[in-house]
Amino acid sequence: MRSSFVFYFTGKARRVMGSGKVEVICPCCESKLQVDKKTGEVLWEQKKEIAMPSLSDMVKGLDSQKMEQESQFKKQNEAQKERNRLLDEKFKEAQKHVDKSDTRPLRDFDLD
């Protein structure tokens, strides 16, 4: 049993003369695909060559990533400190409102 699927294409396509094949250029990755018209199966694929960046460009990219990570860490650290401060204030405020009496509250199992 052959599985079939439907795909929607918005890129460039051209018919290969004398056959039931269509040559398609993918709009996302720009690879060339040869697709059978009847079955929709990809018969052939040629991926676009990706140029490798130079080593200095890679190092610059790593440096910028490191700086971004450090700034994110500092930002999160400050947010955590502020959160802790607010929670401490709320806790101290709640302690002021605590009943200071010596009597213990009744619990359900005390009534049994």
Z-matrix of the N, CA and C atoms (Angstrom, degrees):
N
C 1 1.453
C 2 1.521 1 108.80
N 3 1.287 2 116.08 1 127.31
C 4 1.455 3 121.78 2 -177.60
C 5 1.521 4 108.93 3 -96.93
N 6 1.337 5 115.69 4 130.81
C 7 1.461 6 118.96 5 177.22
C 8 1.524 7 108.54 6 -86.82
N 9 1.299 8 115.91 7 136.04
C 10 1.456 9 120.09 8 178.64
C 11 1.512 10 108.78 9 -118.59
N 12 1.309 11 115.03 10 155.81
C 13 1.449 12 119.84 11 179.61
C 14 1.509 13 108.23 12 -144.19
N 15 1.303 14 115.03 13 161.04
C 16 1.455 15 121.49 14 177.69
C 17 1.506 16 107.27 15 -113.41
N 18 1.323 17 116.68 16 132.22
C 19 1.448 18 119.04 17 176.13
C 20 1.514 19 108.68 18 -125.28
N 21 1.308 20 115.01 19 147.21
C 22 1.454 21 121.63 20 179.13
C 23 1.505 22 107.56 21 -104.38
N 24 1.304 23 115.02 22 133.81
C 25 1.450 24 119.56 23 -173.52
C 26 1.511 25 109.70 24 -125.20
N 27 1.341 26 116.16 25 133.22
C 28 1.457 27 120.23 26 179.27
C 29 1.519 28 111.72 27 -121.20
N 30 1.330 29 117.66 28 8.02
C 31 1.459 30 121.26 29 -177.52
C 32 1.517 31 112.01 30 -94.63
N 33 1.327 32 115.19 31 -153.62
C 34 1.455 33 121.53 32 -179.02
C 35 1.521 34 110.08 33 -94.23
N 36 1.328 35 116.60 34 141.05
C 37 1.461 36 121.10 35 178.41
C 38 1.517 37 108.69 36 -142.48
N 39 1.333 38 115.22 37 149.94
C 40 1.459 39 119.32 38 172.94
C 41 1.511 40 108.51 39 -145.85
N 42 1.306 41 116.24 40 146.90
C 43 1.452 42 121.82 41 -177.55
C 44 1.523 43 109.27 42 -83.19
N 45 1.326 44 117.18 43 134.43
C 46 1.460 45 122.20 44 175.25
C 47 1.514 46 106.65 45 -82.18
N 48 1.333 47 116.23 46 123.87
C 49 1.461 48 121.81 47 -173.53
C 50 1.522 49 111.87 48 -62.79
N 51 1.325 50 115.63 49 136.86
C 52 1.455 51 122.10 50 173.09
C 53 1.516 52 114.49 51 75.74
N 54 1.301 53 118.81 52 17.83
C 55 1.463 54 119.90 53 178.26
C 56 1.521 55 109.42 54 -148.82
N 57 1.297 56 115.66 55 169.92
C 58 1.462 57 121.39 56 179.08
C 59 1.518 58 110.80 57 -93.77
N 60 1.330 59 116.02 58 38.99
C 61 1.458 60 120.27 59 -176.91
C 62 1.522 61 110.32 60 -118.61
N 63 1.321 62 114.68 61 152.17
C 64 1.458 63 121.08 62 176.86
C 65 1.518 64 107.21 63 -125.93
N 66 1.337 65 115.80 64 133.68
C 67 1.458 66 120.18 65 176.40
C 68 1.523 67 107.72 66 -97.18
N 69 1.337 68 116.02 67 128.31
C 70 1.450 69 122.07 68 -172.30
C 71 1.525 70 109.17 69 -126.88
N 72 1.333 71 116.12 70 142.40
C 73 1.465 72 120.98 71 173.04
C 74 1.522 73 106.92 72 -109.28
N 75 1.319 74 116.06 73 120.98
C 76 1.464 75 121.70 74 -177.20
C 77 1.531 76 109.61 75 -69.08
N 78 1.341 77 118.28 76 130.94
C 79 1.462 78 119.98 77 -180.00
C 80 1.529 79 113.19 78 -72.77
N 81 1.330 80 118.05 79 -20.36
C 82 1.469 81 120.81 80 -178.40
C 83 1.526 82 111.78 81 -83.80
N 84 1.332 83 116.21 82 -56.68
C 85 1.463 84 119.70 83 -173.72
C 86 1.521 85 112.94 84 -106.07
N 87 1.327 86 117.05 85 -2.71
C 88 1.457 87 123.97 86 178.35
C 89 1.523 88 113.26 87 58.60
N 90 1.325 89 117.25 88 28.85
C 91 1.455 90 119.84 89 174.78
C 92 1.528 91 108.33 90 -87.78
N 93 1.333 92 116.25 91 153.61
C 94 1.462 93 121.67 92 179.53
C 95 1.519 94 108.21 93 -93.91
N 96 1.319 95 115.68 94 131.36
C 97 1.460 96 122.12 95 179.66
C 98 1.516 97 109.18 96 -123.35
N 99 1.337 98 116.02 97 141.50
C 100 1.451 99 120.51 98 172.35
C 101 1.523 100 106.28 99 -112.24
N 102 1.347 101 115.47 100 118.50
C 103 1.453 102 121.90 101 -172.04
C 104 1.521 103 109.63 102 -116.39
N 105 1.340 104 116.36 103 136.56
C 106 1.458 105 122.13 104 174.97
C 107 1.519 106 107.87 105 -74.45
N 108 1.347 107 116.89 106 129.32
C 109 1.456 108 120.94 107 -175.79
C 110 1.524 109 112.60 108 -68.31
N 111 1.313 110 117.54 109 -35.26
C 112 1.462 111 120.20 110 -176.07
C 113 1.525 112 112.02 111 -76.52
N 114 1.317 113 117.28 112 -46.38
C 115 1.465 114 120.38 113 -173.52
C 116 1.525 115 113.04 114 -94.97
N 117 1.320 116 117.85 115 -24.61
C 118 1.454 117 120.97 116 -177.09
C 119 1.518 118 112.69 117 81.29
N 120 1.322 119 117.19 118 8.82
C 121 1.460 120 121.02 119 -179.12
C 122 1.525 121 110.46 120 -80.94
N 123 1.314 122 116.14 121 144.89
C 124 1.461 123 121.63 122 176.02
C 125 1.520 124 107.07 123 -81.60
N 126 1.336 125 115.69 124 119.22
C 127 1.453 126 120.32 125 -178.08
C 128 1.521 127 112.21 126 -92.33
N 129 1.320 128 115.92 127 -30.77
C 130 1.458 129 120.65 128 -173.90
C 131 1.514 130 108.68 129 -151.34
N 132 1.320 131 116.54 130 143.77
C 133 1.460 132 121.13 131 -179.25
C 134 1.521 133 109.16 132 -140.05
N 135 1.329 134 116.29 133 134.29
C 136 1.455 135 121.79 134 175.03
C 137 1.521 136 107.03 135 -127.95
N 138 1.329 137 114.97 136 110.04
C 139 1.455 138 119.76 137 -178.12
C 140 1.519 139 110.59 138 -77.34
N 141 1.339 140 115.43 139 148.18
C 142 1.452 141 121.10 140 179.02
C 143 1.523 142 109.34 141 -72.00
N 144 1.311 143 116.03 142 138.67
C 145 1.461 144 121.40 143 178.30
C 146 1.527 145 109.10 144 -68.76
N 147 1.310 146 115.83 145 131.52
C 148 1.458 147 121.24 146 178.84
C 149 1.520 148 108.18 147 -105.03
N 150 1.319 149 115.97 148 123.80
C 151 1.462 150 120.55 149 -179.70
C 152 1.523 151 109.48 150 -72.60
N 153 1.313 152 115.99 151 131.34
C 154 1.464 153 120.86 152 177.82
C 155 1.521 154 109.18 153 -79.74
N 156 1.329 155 116.91 154 133.43
C 157 1.462 156 118.96 155 177.58
C 158 1.528 157 109.96 156 -72.38
N 159 1.320 158 115.18 157 159.17
C 160 1.460 159 119.25 158 179.92
C 161 1.527 160 109.92 159 -72.11
N 162 1.315 161 115.85 160 162.88
C 163 1.452 162 121.72 161 -178.29
C 164 1.530 163 111.27 162 -62.16
N 165 1.327 164 116.82 163 -39.49
C 166 1.467 165 119.74 164 179.91
C 167 1.536 166 110.91 165 -65.35
N 168 1.346 167 117.21 166 -36.98
C 169 1.463 168 120.26 167 176.81
C 170 1.524 169 110.85 168 -65.59
N 171 1.330 170 116.32 169 -38.00
C 172 1.468 171 120.05 170 177.93
C 173 1.522 172 111.03 171 -64.75
N 174 1.339 173 116.49 172 -41.43
C 175 1.465 174 120.52 173 -179.92
C 176 1.523 175 109.88 174 -65.78
N 177 1.332 176 117.88 175 -41.32
C 178 1.466 177 121.42 176 176.79
C 179 1.528 178 110.62 177 -61.05
N 180 1.323 179 115.41 178 -40.40
C 181 1.459 180 119.66 179 178.07
C 182 1.518 181 111.38 180 -63.59
N 183 1.317 182 117.08 181 -41.64
C 184 1.462 183 120.67 182 177.84
C 185 1.521 184 111.51 183 -65.13
N 186 1.326 185 116.03 184 -40.13
C 187 1.469 186 119.59 185 178.10
C 188 1.527 187 111.08 186 -62.36
N 189 1.315 188 116.27 187 -43.57
C 190 1.467 189 119.27 188 179.92
C 191 1.533 190 110.44 189 -66.57
N 192 1.339 191 117.15 190 -37.39
C 193 1.461 192 119.95 191 176.64
C 194 1.525 193 110.83 192 -64.05
N 195 1.328 194 116.41 193 -40.50
C 196 1.461 195 120.66 194 -179.66
C 197 1.526 196 110.13 195 -64.40
N 198 1.329 197 117.25 196 -42.93
C 199 1.461 198 120.89 197 178.71
C 200 1.531 199 110.51 198 -63.56
N 201 1.317 200 116.63 199 -41.02
C 202 1.458 201 121.19 200 178.84
C 203 1.529 202 110.69 201 -63.95
N 204 1.324 203 117.14 202 -42.11
C 205 1.464 204 120.90 203 178.44
C 206 1.526 205 110.96 204 -63.74
N 207 1.327 206 116.94 205 -41.80
C 208 1.459 207 120.47 206 179.19
C 209 1.527 208 111.13 207 -63.59
N 210 1.329 209 116.60 208 -42.22
C 211 1.469 210 119.10 209 179.73
C 212 1.531 211 110.62 210 -66.71
N 213 1.329 212 117.28 211 -38.76
C 214 1.461 213 120.42 212 176.79
C 215 1.528 214 110.82 213 -63.99
N 216 1.333 215 116.53 214 -40.32
C 217 1.459 216 120.64 215 179.18
C 218 1.524 217 110.48 216 -63.43
N 219 1.332 218 116.96 217 -45.79
C 220 1.464 219 120.62 218 179.06
C 221 1.531 220 110.84 219 -61.77
N 222 1.305 221 115.83 220 -41.99
C 223 1.461 222 120.57 221 179.93
C 224 1.530 223 110.68 222 -62.57
N 225 1.320 224 117.09 223 -45.84
C 226 1.460 225 121.28 224 179.12
C 227 1.528 226 111.52 225 -66.69
N 228 1.333 227 116.42 226 -36.37
C 229 1.454 228 121.25 227 178.72
C 230 1.527 229 110.16 228 -63.63
N 231 1.319 230 116.76 229 -45.07
C 232 1.463 231 120.92 230 178.18
C 233 1.532 232 110.70 231 -64.17
N 234 1.306 233 117.21 232 -40.36
C 235 1.462 234 120.58 233 178.88
C 236 1.533 235 110.31 234 -63.56
N 237 1.326 236 116.55 235 -39.55
C 238 1.459 237 120.44 236 178.82
C 239 1.533 238 111.32 237 -66.52
N 240 1.332 239 116.49 238 -40.72
C 241 1.466 240 119.94 239 177.79
C 242 1.528 241 110.52 240 -62.30
N 243 1.318 242 117.04 241 -43.31
C 244 1.464 243 121.84 242 178.99
C 245 1.525 244 110.36 243 -63.64
N 246 1.320 245 116.60 244 -41.28
C 247 1.466 246 121.06 245 178.31
C 248 1.526 247 110.32 246 -62.21
N 249 1.336 248 116.84 247 -45.21
C 250 1.466 249 120.41 248 178.57
C 251 1.531 250 111.90 249 -61.54
N 252 1.329 251 116.11 250 -39.89
C 253 1.458 252 120.36 251 178.90
C 254 1.534 253 110.65 252 -63.06
N 255 1.319 254 116.10 253 -44.99
C 256 1.467 255 120.05 254 179.56
C 257 1.528 256 111.53 255 -64.23
N 258 1.320 257 117.28 256 -40.50
C 259 1.457 258 120.09 257 178.54
C 260 1.528 259 111.43 258 -65.85
N 261 1.328 260 116.91 259 -38.66
C 262 1.464 261 120.09 260 176.46
C 263 1.529 262 111.06 261 -62.17
N 264 1.332 263 116.38 262 -42.53
C 265 1.464 264 119.86 263 178.12
C 266 1.527 265 111.25 264 -62.30
N 267 1.328 266 116.77 265 -43.30
C 268 1.457 267 120.60 266 179.53
C 269 1.530 268 110.56 267 -64.41
N 270 1.334 269 116.81 268 -39.69
C 271 1.462 270 120.31 269 179.15
C 272 1.520 271 111.02 270 -63.88
N 273 1.339 272 117.17 271 -44.75
C 274 1.467 273 120.78 272 179.29
C 275 1.524 274 111.06 273 -63.69
N 276 1.325 275 117.29 274 -39.15
C 277 1.463 276 121.34 275 177.50
C 278 1.528 277 110.30 276 -65.14
N 279 1.326 278 117.33 277 -39.86
C 280 1.463 279 120.84 278 179.12
C 281 1.530 280 110.72 279 -67.85
N 282 1.328 281 117.65 280 -33.93
C 283 1.463 282 120.72 281 178.59
C 284 1.518 283 111.20 282 -66.08
N 285 1.312 284 118.17 283 -30.66
C 286 1.463 285 121.24 284 178.83
C 287 1.518 286 111.14 285 -65.77
N 288 1.315 287 116.67 286 -31.54
C 289 1.459 288 121.56 287 -175.48
C 290 1.523 289 112.82 288 -92.49
N 291 1.302 290 118.51 289 4.06
C 292 1.463 291 121.43 290 -179.58
C 293 1.522 292 108.88 291 -73.58
N 294 1.329 293 115.13 292 139.68
C 295 1.471 294 120.74 293 178.59
C 296 1.527 295 108.54 294 -71.36
N 297 1.324 296 118.10 295 126.32
C 298 1.469 297 123.72 296 -175.46
C 299 1.535 298 112.58 297 -94.55
N 300 1.315 299 119.18 298 12.95
C 301 1.469 300 120.76 299 -176.68
C 302 1.532 301 110.31 300 -74.40
N 303 1.383 302 114.96 301 159.48
C 304 1.456 303 121.10 302 -177.97
C 305 1.521 304 112.50 303 -87.53
N 306 1.306 305 118.49 304 -12.92
C 307 1.463 306 120.21 305 -179.11
C 308 1.515 307 110.39 306 -76.22
N 309 1.326 308 113.34 307 139.81
C 310 1.461 309 119.05 308 179.26
C 311 1.535 310 109.17 309 -87.46
N 312 1.285 311 118.66 310 143.61
C 313 1.465 312 120.45 311 177.94
C 314 1.533 313 110.30 312 -70.26
N 315 1.314 314 115.91 313 149.49
C 316 1.454 315 120.45 314 177.33
C 317 1.514 316 110.04 315 -75.08
N 318 1.347 317 113.51 316 138.93
C 319 1.452 318 119.65 317 176.62
C 320 1.521 319 108.26 318 -113.19
N 321 1.297 320 118.06 319 162.54
C 322 1.467 321 121.87 320 -176.98
C 323 1.515 322 111.97 321 -58.88
N 324 1.308 323 118.11 322 -43.46
C 325 1.464 324 119.32 323 -176.80
C 326 1.527 325 112.05 324 -76.40
N 327 1.323 326 119.49 325 -11.26
C 328 1.473 327 121.41 326 173.57
C 329 1.530 328 110.88 327 -71.78
N 330 1.328 329 117.10 328 -25.23
C 331 1.455 330 121.72 329 -177.43
C 332 1.518 331 112.33 330 -81.49
N 333 1.297 332 119.74 331 -12.56
C 334 1.476 333 122.56 332 -179.92
C 335 1.488 334 113.45 333 -74.39
